[in-house]
């Protein structure tokens, strides 16, 4: 029978298969029942979890049982965040002894790192401790109220100018590099979509995104499903891209391959991209090419809904944010023209 505690939460005892009883907690009756079911399921699967369970022991269970069906890249992200930044700090601590101060120590260790990495580390701890709490292994979530350390940094250029685009294309002396750059610039493909593109996906006037290459460590896995349903799309192929693809050697099923025709590995792609970077006099990274395509759609007058489809955005809000940013930039550029207009409208002074 559920019992209400002084702190407002509910608790009840759950009898496990060996006859041992375990107390579970929940803020509501529904949450309490969910926690009880989770503990019984863990017991049914033979997982040994109790009040002395260590963070590292639960992290292993969490990754194997709660994250089993994730995409390889996402699972690797969680695993790396835990192994590299969390395990050495609190992996040997009993779950029940972890307090916000310990979480803050972990976050202090990555405070000089990028905001993206900080988010990954914090998200990993939030999920580990939240599932532990649901299973009655912790009373409170120690990540509650913890935030990352923001970095003030200058805005990086997100897309290329027309002049930079020409220079980048001219700098690609390797057909594989040229094909990659052109696919991202002229069709807005993500890196993993461009590397997963097969010749059979390309028609004379269009191409269809059917797959993406995921990297598990360095090994490429081209059988991966696309990021979202929206990522599956058919995109017009403009004349400049048709010309480039027509000159690209066909070494296998894939458009961009290793020398032997195999799928490109992570190391091989990094090597290819570093060569491209060295041949231009401005900073460039692969995702800038996709951003450049989105600006092309905007300046070509492509409507928001069509742009969402061509970019493979699952939410139109993502596309709208890009268009709004570009519209804001156009407004600022118009300031000079507006000022000149008003100056010309002023009546001339007579002496």
QUIWO-V124280 format. One record per helix or strand of 3 or more residues. SS is the DSSP state (H for helix, E for strand). FROM is the first residue (numbers start at 1). TO is the last residue. If there is no record, write none. Layout:
SS/FROM/TO ; SS/FROM/TO
//
This chain:
E/10/15 ; E/21/26 ; H/29/44 ; H/55/66 ; H/72/90 ; H/95/97 ; H/100/109 ; H/115/134 ; H/162/171 ; H/175/187 ; H/191/195 ; H/199/201 ; E/206/208 ; E/212/216 ; E/219/224 ; H/229/231 ; E/234/236 ; H/239/246 ; H/266/278 ; H/286/299 ; H/304/311 ; H/316/333 ; H/335/345
//
